[in-house]
Amino acid sequence: MANTHTIKIKEGFSTGRLKLKPKHTYARNKEFIRWTIRCDEVSAIEAIEKKSGTDIFKTLPHQDGTSTDWIAEIKDDLPSDSVYEYKIVWNGQFGKVETDPKISVNPTDSFMKVAIGLAVALFLAILSFGLLKQKRKGNSMVKP
């Protein structure tokens, strides 16, 4: 069976924004995307519609049976680095609102290398800042 990527809706806001995990989904040809509600602010997904980018779905997003989950199947012939920007129209505590996440299909190795490189650089910057702060604190404790 093909891999299924679950996008968890963790929180909804009055602005329409959703806290999604993951924020940006990376998938491959023939895989599935599942949207699942995991918060009290969102009661239902009303629609998932394309805004821009490549049309990536073989089976368009639709409600999965009687559950509140939605599911879609990705096409099997998409080129590398296909990007799909869509909107989720949702209903809940704040009425009917929408948000605009992205899905990337078949990201190339160079794309992933850049993403990993940025993550490593950020980690090293945070680590360096912490060590510098610790060194300054140690120097201030030494009396002349």
Backbone bond lengths (Angstrom), bond angles and torsions (degrees), N, CA, C in turn:
res aa  C-N    CA-C-N  psi(-1)  N-CA   C-N-CA  omega(-1)  CA-C   N-CA-C  phi
1 M - - - 1.449 - - 1.531 109.19 -
2 A 1.304 117.15 145.44 1.464 122.87 -179.05 1.531 110.71 -69.54
3 N 1.309 114.98 154.88 1.453 122.52 178.89 1.529 110.48 -66.15
4 T 1.325 117.14 140.85 1.459 122.20 176.10 1.522 108.81 -115.04
5 H 1.326 116.66 125.38 1.458 122.90 176.77 1.517 107.83 -96.48
6 T 1.315 117.12 119.95 1.460 121.03 180.00 1.514 109.22 -96.78
7 I 1.323 115.90 125.21 1.455 122.80 174.05 1.522 106.12 -102.42
8 K 1.330 115.87 110.43 1.461 121.09 -178.18 1.518 109.62 -89.54
9 I 1.315 116.25 127.48 1.460 122.15 174.63 1.525 105.63 -88.15
10 K 1.345 116.21 104.95 1.466 122.32 -171.08 1.533 113.49 -92.55
11 E 1.365 116.92 -26.60 1.461 120.00 -178.43 1.522 108.82 -164.14
12 G 1.329 116.24 146.17 1.452 121.78 176.70 1.521 110.38 -118.24
13 F 1.331 116.83 147.79 1.454 121.84 -177.47 1.523 110.48 -124.61
14 S 1.326 116.99 156.74 1.465 121.59 -177.43 1.524 112.06 -62.01
15 T 1.333 118.08 -22.75 1.471 122.40 178.82 1.530 111.88 -74.30
16 G 1.331 116.40 -11.22 1.460 120.82 -176.04 1.508 112.32 102.10
17 R 1.326 116.44 -18.86 1.464 120.64 -179.28 1.523 110.15 -63.66
18 L 1.321 114.20 143.80 1.454 121.42 174.77 1.513 109.04 -116.82
19 K 1.315 116.19 141.82 1.458 120.63 170.23 1.517 105.87 -87.94
20 L 1.342 115.59 110.24 1.461 122.20 -177.56 1.515 110.42 -108.67
21 K 1.304 115.90 145.88 1.459 120.95 173.41 1.508 107.84 -128.55
22 P 1.318 119.02 112.53 1.453 127.79 -1.11 1.533 111.47 -76.76
23 K 1.350 115.59 162.09 1.467 120.76 178.84 1.523 110.74 -67.60
24 H 1.325 116.25 -40.54 1.466 122.79 -179.30 1.528 106.46 -129.41
25 T 1.308 116.97 123.51 1.462 121.56 -176.49 1.523 110.39 -93.71
26 Y 1.340 115.70 135.98 1.468 122.68 176.62 1.531 107.16 -116.19
27 A 1.319 116.69 124.04 1.463 121.04 -175.53 1.525 110.26 -135.91
28 R 1.318 115.64 179.47 1.467 123.58 179.09 1.527 109.13 -128.23
29 N 1.332 114.79 168.18 1.464 120.87 175.99 1.525 110.74 -52.19
30 K 1.309 116.77 147.08 1.468 125.90 174.25 1.530 114.74 68.55
31 E 1.331 118.32 6.09 1.457 119.98 179.53 1.527 110.12 -89.83
32 F 1.306 116.07 172.34 1.456 122.37 -179.57 1.524 110.18 -114.78
33 I 1.321 115.75 151.43 1.460 123.00 173.43 1.532 106.72 -119.16
34 R 1.321 116.09 131.02 1.473 121.69 177.51 1.526 108.13 -124.21
35 W 1.319 116.12 129.22 1.452 122.47 174.44 1.524 107.40 -103.05
36 T 1.332 116.63 128.72 1.454 120.05 -178.41 1.531 110.15 -133.98
37 I 1.313 116.66 136.59 1.465 122.88 -177.33 1.522 109.21 -86.47
38 R 1.338 115.83 127.23 1.459 121.91 -179.35 1.536 111.41 -131.25
39 C 1.352 117.00 37.27 1.463 119.83 -179.75 1.528 110.17 -152.99
40 D 1.317 115.43 165.15 1.462 121.19 -178.40 1.528 113.20 -82.97
41 E 1.349 117.72 -24.93 1.470 120.33 -176.11 1.527 112.98 -70.84
42 V 1.331 117.18 -23.33 1.461 121.79 -177.49 1.520 108.50 -111.46
43 S 1.334 115.86 122.65 1.469 119.47 179.67 1.524 112.10 -101.46
44 A 1.342 117.15 -26.62 1.464 119.08 -177.61 1.523 111.21 -161.42
45 I 1.321 114.64 149.68 1.458 121.76 168.75 1.521 105.77 -91.34
46 E 1.322 117.30 127.43 1.463 122.06 -179.36 1.533 111.56 -91.44
47 A 1.352 115.68 -37.24 1.470 120.22 -178.20 1.517 109.40 -163.67
48 I 1.336 115.12 152.03 1.456 122.67 170.92 1.521 105.11 -129.64
49 E 1.350 115.65 114.12 1.462 120.75 -171.15 1.525 111.03 -130.34
50 K 1.327 115.85 146.64 1.459 122.48 177.57 1.521 110.50 -68.63
51 K 1.349 115.84 136.46 1.462 121.31 173.05 1.525 110.26 -107.08
52 S 1.362 115.93 -46.74 1.465 119.71 179.48 1.521 109.22 -160.97
53 G 1.319 114.98 170.49 1.457 120.48 178.60 1.519 111.91 95.26
54 T 1.324 114.19 -166.40 1.456 122.89 -177.94 1.524 110.23 -75.54
55 D 1.327 116.68 140.65 1.458 120.87 173.90 1.528 107.14 -76.47
56 I 1.319 118.21 103.04 1.462 121.88 -169.73 1.523 115.11 -94.67
57 F 1.337 117.66 -11.44 1.456 118.24 -170.26 1.522 114.86 -97.65
58 K 1.333 115.05 131.86 1.462 122.61 170.38 1.529 108.01 -78.49
59 T 1.324 115.62 -45.63 1.465 122.43 174.20 1.520 106.69 -114.10
60 L 1.318 117.38 117.39 1.460 121.46 -176.89 1.523 111.35 -61.77
61 P 1.337 117.10 153.54 1.460 120.26 177.02 1.531 110.91 -56.83
62 H 1.336 114.89 133.49 1.459 121.10 -179.29 1.521 109.38 -152.88
63 Q 1.318 115.25 159.67 1.456 120.02 178.71 1.522 109.16 -63.42
64 D 1.319 116.16 136.83 1.461 122.05 -177.70 1.528 109.20 -89.68
65 G 1.310 115.66 91.08 1.468 120.83 179.99 1.510 111.50 65.34
66 T 1.313 116.30 -131.17 1.464 120.32 -178.06 1.525 112.09 -97.49
67 S 1.341 117.79 0.21 1.462 120.19 -179.14 1.529 110.18 -78.84
68 T 1.334 116.07 173.10 1.464 120.23 175.27 1.526 111.00 -86.00
69 D 1.340 117.24 -5.84 1.470 121.55 177.53 1.525 110.72 -69.48
70 W 1.330 115.10 150.35 1.456 122.39 171.84 1.522 107.45 -119.70
71 I 1.337 116.29 151.99 1.461 121.05 -177.73 1.528 109.69 -143.28
72 A 1.342 115.56 152.70 1.465 121.79 176.87 1.519 108.62 -151.12
73 E 1.336 115.85 154.27 1.459 121.45 177.22 1.514 109.39 -111.44
74 I 1.331 116.00 135.35 1.462 122.19 179.68 1.526 109.32 -82.89
75 K 1.321 115.83 143.47 1.465 121.45 177.58 1.523 110.85 -57.96
76 D 1.321 115.36 165.41 1.469 118.82 -178.00 1.523 113.78 -105.23
77 D 1.335 120.09 8.08 1.462 120.85 -176.26 1.529 113.17 -134.61
78 L 1.313 117.09 30.57 1.458 119.93 -177.43 1.525 111.53 -79.11
79 P 1.329 117.27 143.33 1.460 120.34 177.04 1.527 111.33 -73.53
80 S 1.328 115.94 167.34 1.462 121.32 177.41 1.519 110.77 -59.69
81 D 1.305 114.92 149.44 1.465 123.60 175.35 1.527 114.19 58.79
82 S 1.320 117.66 35.09 1.458 121.08 174.00 1.528 108.17 -73.34
83 V 1.319 116.68 132.34 1.465 121.24 -179.49 1.521 108.69 -122.01
84 Y 1.321 115.39 136.76 1.457 122.77 -178.16 1.519 107.80 -126.53
85 E 1.324 116.47 113.37 1.463 120.36 174.19 1.517 106.86 -100.21
86 Y 1.311 116.00 130.65 1.458 120.55 -175.36 1.518 110.72 -136.37
87 K 1.301 115.62 171.49 1.460 118.88 173.64 1.517 108.59 -122.07
88 I 1.314 114.03 141.97 1.457 121.24 172.83 1.522 106.00 -106.45
89 V 1.309 116.66 118.28 1.453 121.62 172.84 1.525 105.39 -93.01
90 W 1.326 115.87 122.21 1.455 119.16 -176.44 1.518 111.30 -132.24
91 N 1.307 114.82 159.94 1.451 121.91 -178.14 1.513 108.28 -126.42
92 G 1.324 114.98 150.51 1.454 118.42 178.82 1.502 111.63 170.15
93 Q 1.303 115.60 -142.63 1.453 123.72 -175.17 1.530 112.73 -56.19
94 F 1.324 118.25 -30.25 1.461 122.05 -176.22 1.522 113.00 -105.40
95 G 1.316 117.74 15.65 1.453 121.39 -177.34 1.513 110.68 84.46
96 K 1.318 115.96 -158.28 1.462 121.94 -178.06 1.532 109.03 -90.60
97 V 1.349 117.15 115.22 1.465 123.05 -178.62 1.528 108.98 -137.79
98 E 1.348 116.49 177.32 1.472 119.15 -178.39 1.517 111.98 -144.57
99 T 1.333 114.84 160.86 1.463 123.35 177.52 1.522 108.95 -140.56
100 D 1.351 117.37 164.09 1.471 122.09 -172.85 1.531 113.33 -127.54
101 P 1.322 118.99 82.71 1.471 120.27 175.81 1.527 112.60 -86.27
102 K 1.348 116.83 -178.01 1.465 122.78 179.54 1.517 110.72 -132.45
103 I 1.339 114.81 153.69 1.456 122.76 171.42 1.524 106.23 -128.86
104 S 1.333 117.32 132.51 1.464 122.19 174.83 1.519 108.23 -110.69
105 V 1.338 115.82 132.76 1.458 120.79 -178.94 1.521 108.79 -115.34
106 N 1.330 115.84 136.42 1.463 123.79 178.72 1.526 112.78 56.36
107 P 1.348 117.48 52.29 1.467 117.67 178.03 1.525 109.82 -63.66
108 T 1.326 116.33 139.17 1.462 120.31 -178.49 1.520 109.93 -76.14
109 D 1.325 115.30 162.88 1.457 120.30 179.06 1.519 111.15 -60.08
110 S 1.339 117.15 -37.73 1.468 119.14 -179.29 1.518 110.62 -64.27
111 F 1.311 117.46 -37.73 1.467 121.47 177.26 1.526 109.54 -62.33
112 M 1.327 116.51 -45.81 1.460 121.29 -178.89 1.526 110.23 -67.28
113 K 1.323 117.88 -37.05 1.463 120.42 178.65 1.522 110.69 -63.58
114 V 1.317 117.66 -41.65 1.463 121.08 177.65 1.529 110.03 -63.10
115 A 1.323 117.54 -44.53 1.465 121.39 179.87 1.527 110.64 -62.29
116 I 1.316 117.38 -43.86 1.465 121.25 179.13 1.528 109.86 -66.97
117 G 1.322 117.32 -40.78 1.463 121.41 178.32 1.521 111.93 -60.26
118 L 1.316 117.06 -42.64 1.465 120.83 178.08 1.529 110.91 -64.45
119 A 1.328 116.75 -40.87 1.464 120.67 179.23 1.530 110.55 -64.04
120 V 1.334 117.90 -42.83 1.463 121.78 179.04 1.536 110.02 -65.27
121 A 1.329 117.82 -42.78 1.466 121.34 179.47 1.526 110.90 -61.60
122 L 1.317 117.21 -42.07 1.459 121.23 178.28 1.529 110.55 -63.59
123 F 1.330 116.99 -43.92 1.465 121.47 178.69 1.527 110.62 -59.97
124 L 1.340 116.64 -45.70 1.460 120.33 -179.37 1.527 111.47 -65.64
125 A 1.308 117.72 -37.18 1.465 121.01 178.19 1.532 110.31 -63.91
126 I 1.307 117.25 -43.36 1.467 121.36 178.43 1.519 110.64 -64.76
127 L 1.314 116.75 -43.44 1.458 121.62 178.48 1.527 110.85 -62.10
128 S 1.323 117.64 -45.67 1.462 122.01 179.58 1.524 111.25 -62.01
129 F 1.309 116.92 -42.72 1.466 121.45 178.65 1.523 110.21 -61.39
130 G 1.319 116.85 -42.14 1.465 120.96 178.79 1.515 111.94 -63.75
131 L 1.340 117.29 -42.97 1.464 120.84 178.82 1.527 111.47 -66.21
132 L 1.325 117.14 -40.66 1.455 121.43 178.29 1.528 110.63 -62.93
133 K 1.307 116.29 -42.95 1.463 121.73 178.99 1.536 110.01 -63.25
134 Q 1.317 115.96 -40.83 1.462 121.39 179.68 1.538 110.22 -66.58
135 K 1.325 117.46 -39.73 1.460 121.72 179.47 1.525 110.57 -65.09
136 R 1.338 116.86 -43.34 1.470 121.13 179.09 1.528 110.17 -62.29
137 K 1.301 116.30 -41.76 1.461 121.32 -179.90 1.522 109.55 -63.13
138 G 1.316 117.71 -40.95 1.464 122.65 178.54 1.519 111.89 -65.26
139 N 1.338 118.40 -40.22 1.463 122.75 179.52 1.516 111.51 -67.81
140 S 1.311 118.16 -33.75 1.460 120.69 -178.10 1.524 111.77 -73.10
141 M 1.326 117.74 -16.80 1.457 121.86 -178.73 1.525 111.16 -86.77
142 V 1.343 118.23 -15.75 1.456 122.11 -179.30 1.519 108.28 -81.87
143 K 1.345 117.52 126.74 1.474 121.84 -179.71 1.520 109.90 -92.45
144 P 1.346 117.97 141.64 1.481 121.26 179.86 1.504 112.96 -70.65
